[in-house]
Each structure stands twice: as structure tokens, then as C-alpha cells.
């Protein structure tokens, strides 16, 4: 028997996947698996399955679910043990236990300087993940905090595996992966430090320093804080070209056991949600999942997620990407660069680089077809993967050359999606360059019959008169080539769920109303208020108990954050 929770819940007997019944039965099994070999009381099962909305016959329902599960599972695994039940598993029967063992082995190997063994162990640990843990139980009371804990473990394993690969001299191959990770975990400084190191060791010192400046801009603009000491010291070491940054000589270390294969962690990684609960958006996600299902069936489409800064466009796309990945899609990401200096087509280049860096060269060459040389003009990584790529004949007409590039990209995406469905996210299109918008419009015309979902996000309040994105949207609207999903603030109920998950107790109604009123449900502002109040010790269960009125003011840090957001808007928007 094999039990799997690192992705959709599955139970396998040899080569057969067992049916696991209804949603509550599956949720009960998941709870027991997360506490495998430990007794889980009936009272806790009731709380985890229903929370405050437990029906009168909850205990009886649990007995029914247990009885049904026993008919599915082998005798003796699911035991009654007062005051509840226990799922008795052998070592290695649960993928989570294997992951934790491999993670510990990899961390120990890394601490001892055995980068090769660490890379193998950590790569095998990450390969056990088939998608977000507990994703199907996101609405269940027990799942949200546990899912965040498991996601944090996955990110730690990923950081450690990258450290091991840096120690093995794989810095050039890691750059594309780290760029994607930084784009989707902008506040995680360790990924940024690893990217700076990889760029420096690849002979790209200027880009390494630019990566630091980008990190500082994000931290100062978003949170009003300077980078941590480690990141600052790394920048100074790069400026003085400290010899300690160079790759240390690889010492002799134990070889990997014969027959062990380092499994791939996956192509086009889905960025994981930042470590905060994801609440609300049920109606929007239901619609968006339908769009994913249609794209997987060959009805490609373009969907735009629209809303104010901090409203959760990227996080919603993350959740949608997890859903798509769970159904076999390859999810690619590109983020527009909000400052000057980025090359043309930058978000498309990011997405293609992620795909190119992990795709088998033979398959990649077939998917590129005759457009390989044209795409290599904007994605130089292609020539590294395909050294024998021919040269591109020059065209005197610039418009013809541009059309050749656009057609080559669209054809490549369609062919790639024939092998595996694609979901491609273009984040922050309000900052897109003219070439990227032209490519968006061109590809949108080519989605009919493709197994491709194109998702764009943009801040609508930043589209002043004459903004280039407005013209693109007007053309797409005229030809009915995209669907718009407007994201608004969270409801009071969603804010209550967020607070409950964050602080571990049901918050007072006054606290919920105050936080919702001060933020209008903007998820970023809600998160910042909760974070700063937590730092001030006002959101511990004890503090909540002592002050049941829940009255709070807006912390000064949040006031400054909102002020910086408003400074980016036009005078007309601020007057409104």
C-alpha cells in the first residue's frame, strides 16, 4: 500500500488506485494520514471537518465514514483507539514521510559538504510532489494551516537543493530557474541571494548587482524595509570581487549509489503561493477552472485578471496554475519589468526560457520547427540548448522580420501544447513593452483549437488615457478574443477566515469589521495589517481573549505602504 498527500490525495495498492469515496471521507483520511501512527480524537475530527458548523449527527457521520474507509483499506490499518482512531502505517508507506526523510538526509549531506549526495536526496524529495499538498481540501478547516506548513517545507527543500547544485558548479543552468522563483517569491531573500551568486559565477557581475537593486526596490517599495544583512554583505562581496564567491574546489565525496537517478522536479514550475492563507475567490476560481478544463480539451482562450494593486491577481493565478498543473498542464510564467531597461518581449522570453531550459533537446527541436532561428534572436538560451541551430536570413523589411518572430512563437506554442497542455501567465501587463503587447494580440488570434490557456494580469487603475495596453484591449475586445475577470476586495467573511487561520482562534467581530473597513478587503493590506499587529503582540490568542472588543488602528507601516501605493497613481485617480 502507498498513501500520497503531496498532491491530490491517492491510495495505491500495487498498480491500482483505490476509490476513496466522498469529499468528507477523503478529508477524514487526509487528517488521519497527516497524523499517521498517532491517535486522533473524535472531537478533533469533528472540529477539523466542520469547524463551528458541525451538524448534530457529526459523530455518527464520522463512524459512517470510518466504516466505509475500512471497506476500502486492508484490514488492520485503520484502528479504533480511544478516544478516537489511528491509521497505522509502515515506514515509507506515506509519501510525506519519505519526503521528510529525504529532506533530512539532504540537509545533513549539505552540512557535511557532500553536495552531490545532497543534490540527489533533495531532488528525489522534491520529485515526490505531484502538485500542491491538500489542494482539494482548501475549504476544509484543517487544511489551510497544514498546507502552508508543507509548502514551506517544500520551499526549504528547493532552497537546499539549489545550494547543493551551486556547490556542484551548475550555476549557469540555475539562472533561469532562479529568475522564475524570484519572480514568484519576491520577498524570499534566499532565492535572490542564490540568483546573485549564480549570475556572478556565470560571469554576469552587472546582472548580479542589478538583481540586488531589484530586491532592494521590492522590499523598500512594498514593505518599507532594507534587505537583510546577508543580502547586503553579498552585494559588497560582489562589488569587491571577493575570492570567497568563487566556486570552491569539489572535494572527494561518496558516489551516488548505482542505479539512483536524480528525478526531475518538473518543467515550468508553478510558483507557490506566498506563505499566507488564500481565502475567497471561490466564484472567480470556479469560472477560471472551467477555462482551464476547456483549454485542456483543445479550446484555447485568453483570460485577463484585473484589479487594483494588491487585490490578489498574482495569487489567484498561482492557485489556478496549481489546478492546471494537477491536471497535467505545464505552467509557465513571465512577469513584465516595471522599470526601464528590459529587452523587448521580456515576459515572453522569461516563459520560453523556463521551458527551453528543461525540455528534452530532441523534442524541443521538433516543437520549434522552422521558427527556431527566429526565436533564438530574442531567446539566446535556444542556441545553448541547440548548438547546431542554423543562422537566420536577414529581412530588409522590419515589419516582415517582426511578423516572422510572432508567427514562430505562436506556432511553437501550439506545437508544444500538442505534446502537453500549456498554461502561460503574463503578470503585470500594465508594464508591458509594445513588442510584448503585439505578441499578446497575435497569439490571441491563434488560440482556437490549441491546448493553451493564456492568462494575463494588469492593474486597471494605472491605465491612464493613451496607455498602450488600452489599445491592445480595445482590439481584443472588438474581436471578442478574451474574457475579463475583475477581482474586488475580500468580504468580511473572507477576512474572518484569514484571521482565524492566521491567529489560530476565532477573531472578535469588531476586529473583523475594523480590518475589513480599514482595508476595504484588499488582500495585501489585510496581510500587512495582520502581520504588523502580530509583531506588536496584539493578535496572540491571549491578547484576543483579554480584549474581546477587537478594536485596532491602522499600523503606521501600513499607512506608509498605502501611501506609496497611492503615489503611483495619477492625480485624477487620487482625487477619486
N, C-alpha and C positions, 0 to 999 in steps of 0.2 A: 504494500500500500504506500502511496505517496500523496501527501497533502500539500497544496500550494496556496499561499496567500499573497505572494509578491506579484500581484496582477489579479486578474479575475479569479475568484475562488474556484478551485478544482480539486477533485479527489480522483486518483488514478489507481486502478488495480491492474498491474502489468501494463497492457497497451489499451485498456478500456477506461474511458472517462465515465464516472458514475453520475447518474442524475441525482440532484440534491434537493429537489422539491421547491417549495415556495420561498418567497423572499425572507420571511421570518425564520423559516427553518435554516436557510443558508446563513442568515445573520447569527443565529444561535450557534451554529457550527463554527463560524468565524470567531466568535467570542471565546469558545472553548479552545480553539486552536491557538489563539493569542495567549492563553494561559495553560497551554498543554502541560499535562502531568501535575496540575495544581487544581484543587477543588474550587469550583465557582458556585457560590451560594445561589439559591433560587431568588432571593431578594435582589442580588446584584443583576441577575439575568433579567428580571422584570425592569429594573432601572435602565439597564443598557439597551433593552429592546424598545421600551416605550417612554422612558422618562416620566414626566409628570402626567402623561396622557395614558397611563396604564389602565386597561379595561378591568372590570370587576373579576372576570374569569381569566386574568393573566396567568396565574399559577397553573390553572387547568390547561391553558393553551400550551404552556411550556412542557407539561407532561405529554401532551399530544405530539409536540414537535420531537421530543426526545424519543418517543416510541417509534415515530416514522424514521428518524435517523438510524435507530438501531436495526431497522429492517434493511437499510442500505449498507451499513458498515459491517465489517466482520465481527463475530461475537467476541465480547470481552474488551473491545476498545473503549466503548462508551459506558462508564461505570456510574452507578449511584453511590455517592459517598456523602453522608450528612455533613453540612446542611445543604448539599446540592449535588453537583455532578462533576466528573473529571474525565478528560479524554486522555487515555494512557497511550503514549506513543514511544516507539523505539527511537534511539538516536538516528538522525539523518532522515527520518520519515517526513519531516516538515521542512519545506524549502527555507523558511525563516531561520531555523536552527542551523542549516548548512551555511546560509549567508553569514550569520553571526560568527560561526567557527572560522570560515574563510577570511572574514574581515579581521578577526583577531590574529590569525596566522600571518596575514599580510602586514599588519601593523607591527607585529613582533619582528618579522623579517626585515622590514624597513628600518626599524630601530637598531638592528644589528648590522646594517649596511648591506644586506643581501637584496639588492634592487631587483635582480632577475626573479628570485623566488617571490618577492613581494608583488611584482607586476603580474605574475601568473595567478597567484592566490586571489588578488583583488580583482583581476579581470574575470576570473571564474565566479567570484562572488557577485559581481555586477551582472553577469550573464544570466543569473537566476531570475532577474527582474523581467517580467513579461508585460509590464505596464505599471501604472500607479497602484500601490497597495490599497486594498479596501475601497477601490473607486466605486464599486457598485453599491456600497453601503454609506455613501457620503451623507445621506439624510438621516442615518441612524445615530442616536445619541452617543453610542460607544465609539464610533469610527473616527470622528474628526481629530480628536487629540492623538489617538493612536496612529492615524495615517501621517500626521505631521511628524511624530517621533520616528516612524520608519523612513520617511522621506529624508529626514536629517541624517539618519544612518547611511542611507544611500549616497548622499552628497559627501559625507565624510569618506566613504569608501572611494568615491570618484576622485576626491582631492588626493587621497593617499596613493591611488593608482597613478595619477599624473605625476606626483613626486617621484615615484619609482621609475616611470618612463623618462622623466627628465634625468634621473641618475644614470639611465642606460644610453643617454645621448640621442634620444628620439625627439629633441626639441623642435626640429623643423616640421615633423609630422604632427606635432601637438598644436601648432599655432592655430589652425583652422578650428579645431575642436574648442580651444580655449576662447577664441573670439566669440563663438556661439554661446558658450557657457557664461561669459561675461555679459553678453547682451541680455541674457535672460535671468541672470543673478547679479544685477548691477551693484548691489550693496554687499556682496560677499567678497571681502578683500583678498582672501587666499587665492581665488581664481585669478584676480587681477595681478597678484604678485607672480603667480606661475606664468601668466601670459607675458609679463615684462621679462622674466627670466628666459623664456623660450625665444622671444624676439631678440634679446641681447645675444644669446648664444648662437642665433642664426645669422649674426652679422647685421642686425637691423636695429642699431642703437637708437636712432632718431625715433623709430616707431615705438621702441620700448619706453622712451621718455614721454612720447605723446600718449601712450597708454596710461601713464601715471597722471598726466594732466587731465585726461578724461575721467579717471577715477576721482580725482580731487573735485572736478567740476560737479560730478553727480552727487558726491557726498555733501559738498557745500551748498549746492542749489536745492537739493531735496531735503536734507536733514540739518543743515547749518553746522556741520562738524567737519574737522580736518581729517584726512586719512590717518590711520593708526601708525604707531611708531615703526612697526615692521615695514610698512609700505614706504614711509618716508626714508628710512635707512636704506632701503633697496634703491630708491631714486638716487640718493647721494652716492651709493656704491657704483651705480651705472655712470654717473657724471665723472667720477674719478677713475673709471675703468678698473675697478678693484679686481685683482687677480683671483680673489676668492669666488668671483662669479663664474669663472671658467669651470668647465666640466672636470670633475675630479677623475683621476685615472681609475678605471674599473679594476678593483682587486679581485683575486681569485675567490669564487664563491661556489657553493654547491650547485651542481647542474640540476635542471628540472628533470623529474623522473621521466623515463622513457614512456612515450605514449600519451603524455599530458599535452593537451592542446589549449592554447590560450584562446578562449572563445571571444567572439566579437561582442561588444556591448551594444551594438546597433548603429544603424545608419541614420543620419539626420536626427539627432537626439531631440526628444520633446523636452523643452525646458520645464523644469519642475517649478511648481508654484512656490513663491517665497514662503518662508515658514510662518504663515498666519492662516487662520481658518478661512475657507472660502464659503461664503454664505450667500443666499439669494440667487437671483438669475435663473430660477427654475423654469420660467416660461421661455426666456430667451434661449437657454440651453436646450430645451426640448425642440424648439424650432431649428436651432443650429445643428443638433444631432441628426435631424431629418435631412438637412442639407448634406451632411457627411454621408449618410446612407445613400442618398441619391447619387452623389459623386462616385461612391464605391461601385454603384450599379452602372456607371457609364454616362451619367447625366451631369457633366461638369458644370460648375457655376462659380460666380464671384459674389462674395458676401462682404459687406462693409460693416465693421463695428464702430459706432460713432458715439462721441460723448465728450464731456469736459475733461480737463486734466485730472487724473487720479480717480476717475469713475470706475476703473476696473476693466478697461478694454483688453489690455495685455493679459491679465489674469483670466479673463473669460476665454480668450484664445488659447491659453495654456490648458484650461480644462477641456476645451474642445479638442485640442491636439492629443490629449491623453485618450479621449474617447476614440479618435481616429486611429491612434497607434494600437489600441486594444483590438481593433478590427482589421489589423494588418496593413494599415497605411504607413507610408514613410512620410514623416513630418519634417519639413524644412522651414527655416526661419531666416528672415532678413530684416534688419532694422535701419531706417533712414537716419542719416547723420545730421544733427541739428545745427552744426557749425559749418563754416566754410572749409573747403579743403578736401572733401571726399570726392573720389572719382565718379564719373557718370555711371549710372546703373548700379550704385553701391548695394542697395538691399538685395537685388537680384544676384549680384556677384557673391554676396555672403551665402545665400541659399545654395547656389550652384557649387561653391567651394566645399560646403559641408557634404554634398552628395558626391562630388568628384573624389574627395579625399578618402572615402570609404567604399567606393564601388569597385567591383572587380574590373580590371582594365579591359578584358575581352568584351564583357557586357557593356561597359561604358562606351567603347568604340562603336559598338553596334547601335546603341541608343543615340549617339551623337550624329551618326550618318555623315552626310556630306557637309554638314554645318560645323564640324569640329574646329576647323581652322578659323572660321569667323568668330566663334565663341571664345577661342583662345586669345583673341585680340583684347578682350575685356577680362578674361579669367586666365591669367598666365599659369595657374596651377595645372591646367589641362596639359600643357607641354611637359610638365614634370611627370604626370601620370602616363602620358602617351608620347615618349621621346621621338617616335618616328612620324609625328604629325607633320603633314606637308605644309608648305607655305601658302599664303592666301594671295591670289592675284589682286592687284590694286585696281580700284574703280575710280575713274576720274570724277564721276558724279557723287557727291557726298550723300545725297538722298538715296541713291542706289545702294551705297555701302551700308547705310543705316537700315534700309529695308532688309538687306541680306542678313544683318545681325538679328533683327527682330524675328524674321522668319526662321532662322536657325534655332533660336531659343525656343520659340513656340513648338517647332517640330520635335526638338529634343525632349521637351516636357511631355508631349503627347506620347512619344515612343517609350520614355521612361515609365510613364503611368500605365502603359500596357503590361509591363513586367510586374509592377507593384503600384497600387493606387497611391497618389500623392496628395498631401495637403501642404500648401505653401502659404506661409504667413508673411505679410509685409507690414511691419509695425511702423507707426508714426508717419503715415503718408503725407501728413501736413508739412513735413520737412523734406519731401522727395524732390530730387532734381528733375529737370524737364525730360531727360532721357528715360528715367525710371517710370515716369507717368506715361510717356509714349509707349513704353513696353507693356505697361499695365493695360492700356487700351487695346493694344494689338493682341495680346494673349487672351483678353476677354472675348474677342471675336472668334477665338479658336477653341473654346471650351466645349462646344457642342459635341457630344459623343465621347468626350475624354473622361477618364477616371481620375479627375483632378478637381480638387476644391481649392480655390484661391480665396484667401481671407486677408482683407486689408483693415487697418485701424487708423483713425485720424481724429484729431480734436477739432470739432466743428466750430467752436467759438474762436479759433485762431484763423479762420478762413475769411479774411477781410476782402473787400472789393478788389478784383483783379488778381486774386491768388490763383496760381497756375492749376492747383488741384480742382478749383471750381469749374474750370473749362473742361477738364477731363471728366468730372462727374456729370456735367451737362451733356456731353457726348454719350456717355454710358447710359444716362437716363433716357435720352432721346431714343436710343435703340433697345431699351429695356434689357440691358446686359448685366445688371447687378441688383442685389437685394440689400436694403439698408436695415440694420438692427440698431436702434437707438437705446443706449444704456442710460438709465436715470439713477438717482440716488437710492440707496437701500431703504427699505421700510423699517419702521420701529421694531417689527418682529425680527427682521434680519439682524438689526443692531443688537437686539436682546440675545439672539443665538450666538453672535460673535462674542459678546461679553461673557456669556455663560461658558463658552468653550475656552476663552482666554483665562478667566479668573477662577474657574472651577466651581463656582456657586451661582445660583440664580441671582441676577442683579436686582436691586430695587427698581420699581417702575420709574421713580423720579430720575435715577441715574440714566436709565434708558432714554427717557424723554429729553433729558438735558444733552446727552451726547448726540442724539439724533437731531435735536434742534440746532445745536451749535455747528454741526457739520452738514446738515441737510442730506445726511446719508451718504456723503462722498466717502468711499471705502478708504482712500488714502488718509483723509483727515480723521476718520474714525480710528484707523490703526495708529496714527500718531498720537491722538489724544489718549488712547488706552495705553500705549507704550510709555508715554511720559507720566501719566498718572500712576502706572505700575512702578516706574522708577522712583516716584515720590512716596511709595508705600501706601497709596490710597486705595489700591484695588486688591489687597490681600483679603482672603475670606474673613479674617479677624477684623480688619478695618471696615469691611462691608457690614459685618454684624454690629459693630459699635455705632455705625452711622447709617441707619436704615433709610434716612431721607434721601441719600444718594446725591446730594447737591454737589456739583462740581463747577469750577470755572474753566475757561479755555486756557491751558498752559501757555506761557509766553512763547515757548518754542513753536507751538502750533500756530499762534498768531503770526509769528515771523514767517513760517512756512506758507501760510495762506497769503500773506502779503507779497512774498516772492512770486507766487503763482499769479497774483493779480497784476504784478508789474509787467508780466509778459504779454498781457492782453492789450488790445487797442484802447485809446481813451474812450471811444464810444461804448465798448463792452463794459469798462469800469463804471461809466456813468449809469448804465442799466443796472 
